[in-house]
Amino acid sequence: MTDTDPIKLLALRDTPLSVDEVFAAVGDDAAGGTALFVGTVRDHDGGRDVASL
């Protein structure tokens, strides 16, 4: 693999994905850091229902 080849990560699953599992999959000793967003969607915004991002 060269530096320009894309890395494909895909998993179809019926179990929750752990943050530790994600960091292990994307971590790289050559990278300066890894950022991961973890959050939830509230059920409202500005008086309107919210169902998803």
Backbone as CSV, one residue per row, in Angstrom:
resi,resn,N_x,N_y,N_z,CA_x,CA_y,CA_z,C_x,C_y,C_z
1,MET,0.836,-1.175,0.000,0.000,0.000,0.000,0.883,1.242,0.000
2,THR,0.487,2.237,-0.765,1.221,3.500,-0.784,0.492,4.530,0.066
3,ASP,1.115,5.690,0.256,0.494,6.751,1.048,-0.788,7.285,0.419
4,THR,-0.992,7.043,-0.874,-2.175,7.574,-1.544,-3.323,6.574,-1.616
5,ASP,-3.093,5.334,-1.240,-4.163,4.345,-1.264,-5.143,4.603,-0.117
6,PRO,-6.447,4.600,-0.413,-7.415,4.823,0.664,-7.515,3.601,1.576
7,ILE,-7.851,3.850,2.817,-8.106,2.776,3.767,-9.615,2.664,3.901
8,LYS,-10.144,1.483,3.691,-11.586,1.283,3.764,-11.924,0.557,5.059
9,LEU,-12.750,1.186,5.870,-13.201,0.591,7.116,-14.719,0.489,7.069
10,LEU,-15.231,-0.723,7.193,-16.668,-0.926,7.141,-17.017,-2.138,7.968
11,ALA,-18.057,-2.023,8.754,-18.548,-3.162,9.525,-20.059,-3.051,9.649
12,LEU,-20.751,-4.077,9.221,-22.190,-4.168,9.446,-22.361,-5.019,10.687
13,ARG,-23.026,-4.482,11.697,-23.089,-5.192,12.971,-24.404,-4.922,13.669
14,ASP,-24.710,-5.786,14.619,-25.915,-5.598,15.421,-25.573,-5.407,16.896
15,THR,-24.325,-5.041,17.160,-23.871,-4.775,18.523,-23.318,-3.356,18.591
16,PRO,-23.334,-2.745,19.770,-22.808,-1.381,19.898,-21.320,-1.306,19.559
17,LEU,-20.913,-0.178,19.025,-19.518,0.080,18.686,-18.876,0.818,19.852
18,SER,-17.753,0.322,20.358,-17.097,0.976,21.489,-16.091,2.015,21.003
19,VAL,-15.925,3.061,21.803,-14.957,4.104,21.484,-13.551,3.512,21.406
20,ASP,-13.205,2.631,22.336,-11.883,1.996,22.320,-11.651,1.214,21.034
21,GLU,-12.678,0.552,20.548,-12.569,-0.217,19.300,-12.305,0.705,18.105
22,VAL,-12.970,1.847,18.086,-12.764,2.813,16.999,-11.349,3.369,17.040
23,PHE,-10.883,3.787,18.220,-9.527,4.311,18.335,-8.492,3.275,17.913
24,ALA,-8.703,2.016,18.265,-7.767,0.965,17.870,-7.747,0.788,16.354
25,ALA,-8.905,0.955,15.711,-8.994,0.761,14.262,-8.363,1.902,13.476
26,VAL,-8.439,3.124,13.992,-7.957,4.275,13.224,-6.642,4.851,13.731
27,GLY,-6.157,4.361,14.855,-4.912,4.880,15.410,-3.720,4.608,14.512
28,ASP,-2.748,5.512,14.535,-1.554,5.382,13.714,-0.403,6.061,14.451
29,ASP,0.692,5.347,14.651,1.846,5.914,15.353,2.422,7.136,14.640
30,ALA,2.176,7.253,13.332,2.693,8.389,12.569,1.789,9.620,12.688
31,ALA,0.592,9.435,13.255,-0.346,10.552,13.387,-0.096,11.307,14.686
32,GLY,-0.307,12.597,14.645,-0.120,13.419,15.832,-1.266,13.313,16.817
33,GLY,-2.401,12.823,16.384,-3.549,12.703,17.276,-4.740,12.128,16.546
34,THR,-5.723,11.752,17.312,-6.963,11.218,16.767,-8.118,11.949,17.434
35,ALA,-9.061,12.431,16.651,-10.235,13.114,17.191,-11.473,12.292,16.852
36,LEU,-12.347,12.163,17.819,-13.567,11.389,17.638,-14.709,12.140,18.303
37,PHE,-15.794,12.348,17.584,-16.974,12.993,18.152,-17.898,11.924,18.699
38,VAL,-18.288,12.083,19.951,-19.262,11.195,20.570,-20.361,12.079,21.135
39,GLY,-21.591,11.829,20.748,-22.672,12.662,21.246,-24.021,12.042,20.969
40,THR,-25.033,12.774,21.330,-26.397,12.337,21.091,-27.156,13.469,20.417
41,VAL,-28.287,13.135,19.862,-29.151,14.126,19.236,-30.306,14.397,20.192
42,ARG,-30.514,15.659,20.544,-31.668,15.972,21.387,-32.940,15.856,20.551
43,ASP,-34.060,15.761,21.222,-35.317,15.524,20.510,-36.006,16.791,20.008
44,HIS,-35.348,17.959,20.191,-35.960,19.205,19.739,-34.895,20.259,19.430
45,ASP,-35.265,21.219,18.607,-34.409,22.374,18.322,-35.301,23.492,17.803
46,GLY,-35.277,24.597,18.477,-36.086,25.731,18.032,-37.571,25.428,17.970
47,GLY,-38.049,24.577,18.888,-39.468,24.238,18.908,-39.882,23.180,17.903
48,ARG,-38.926,22.632,17.168,-39.234,21.592,16.172,-38.644,20.262,16.602
49,ASP,-39.313,19.163,16.250,-38.812,17.826,16.552,-37.559,17.534,15.744
50,VAL,-36.613,16.815,16.356,-35.390,16.376,15.688,-35.344,14.858,15.769
51,ALA,-35.182,14.196,14.626,-35.150,12.735,14.583,-33.754,12.199,14.316
52,SER,-32.882,12.988,13.668,-31.545,12.503,13.323,-30.662,13.686,12.950
53,LEU,-29.367,13.401,12.789,-28.439,14.439,12.341,-28.582,14.645,10.856
